[in-house]
């Protein structure tokens, strides 16, 4: 006797990665592109998730520019999204 086959829904993991200059302009662009990417993934502008991620990215990017700046090095933003979870 064979056991029944259970099918699970496929998991789609999306990744966005981009390098930015270690400048205040780069930090602003990181926030804007993070929110744009979330919108493309189905989390609209102005939603709680979009606003929260925008604030986190802005704070981390500003800290990297202010406190971790090394001439000639860029900052990288990497977002990973799977249903129900967003990682940075």
N, C-alpha and C positions, 0 to 999 in steps of 0.2 A: 504494500500500500504506500502511495506517495503522499508526502505532506503537502498541504495547500500552499501555494505561492502567495506571499503577501507582498504587495507593491507599495513602496513608499514614494511620496511625491519627490521629484528631483529637486535637489538643492542647487540654486544658482548663487554663486558668490561673485560679487562684482568688486573690482579693484580700480581705484583711481590714484595715480601717482604723478606728481609734478614738482619740478624744482623751481625755486624762486630766488631772486637776488636777496641778499641779507640787508635789506633796506626797509624803511617804513612803507615804501611803495610796494615792495614784494609782500609784506605782511598784509596789506589791504587787498592785494590781488589774490592771495591765498584764501582769505575769507570769502571773497566774491566767487571764486571758482569752486570752492567747497560747496557753497549754497547752490550754485548753478548745477553742479554734478548731482547733488541730492534731488534737485528738481527733475533732472533727466531720469533718475532712478524711481521717480514716483512720489517723492516727498516734497510737496510744493513749497514755494517761497511763503514765508509767513507762518508756516506750521510750527508747532512746538519743537519738533525734531530739528527742523531747519534753523530756527533761531538759536537753539541750544548749541548745535554744532558750529554755527557761525561765531558765537561768543567764545567757545572753546578754542577754535582755530585762531581767532583774532588774538586772544590772550597768549596762547602758546607761541604764535609767530612773532608777536611783539616782544615777548620775553627772549626769544631766540635772537632777534635782531639787537635788542638792547644789551643783553648780558652774555650772549654766546657768539657774538660776531667775531669772525676771524677773516681778515682780508683774503679775498680770492675764493672763499667758500660760500656755497649757496645753502639754502634751507630746502628741505624736501617735505612735502605734505603727501601722506598716503592714507587714503580712506578705503576701508574694506566693509562691504555691505552684504549681508545675507539676511533673508527674511527674519525679522525680529531682532536683529543685532546690527549695530554700526560700530566699527572699531576705528581708531585712529592710530 
